[in-house]
Amino acid sequence: MSSNIPTNTETSGSNINSRLIFEKQRDALIGQVAHSLEQIITNLNILNRNMESFITVGKEFESVSTLWKMFHDVLSQEHYPMPEETQETEENGEGLV
């Protein structure tokens, strides 16, 4: 019976070993989490720079977009009559090659 009952030194030795293993695994996991967070921060910074570039390009096209919108609005509001000479040519089937 005495051989089946662990002594205090055996129990404390196994507790120390299990604590050391736990602390090593915990430190390894903390290191992995820290590394992953650094990668996330780096990727977010890259994404932020790309978004700023997209916004800059969009702002550069804003004036061109406004000009084309004005052009479209003018053409859609006013119906220009065709010159008489052009109308006669189209009626006769001439003018288009």
Secondary structure, DSSP 8 states (H G I E B T S, - for coil): -TTTS--HHHHHHHHHHHHHHHHHHHHHHHHHHHHHHHHHHHHHHHHHHHHHHHHHHHHHHHHHHHHHHHHHHHHHH------HHHHHHHHHT-S--
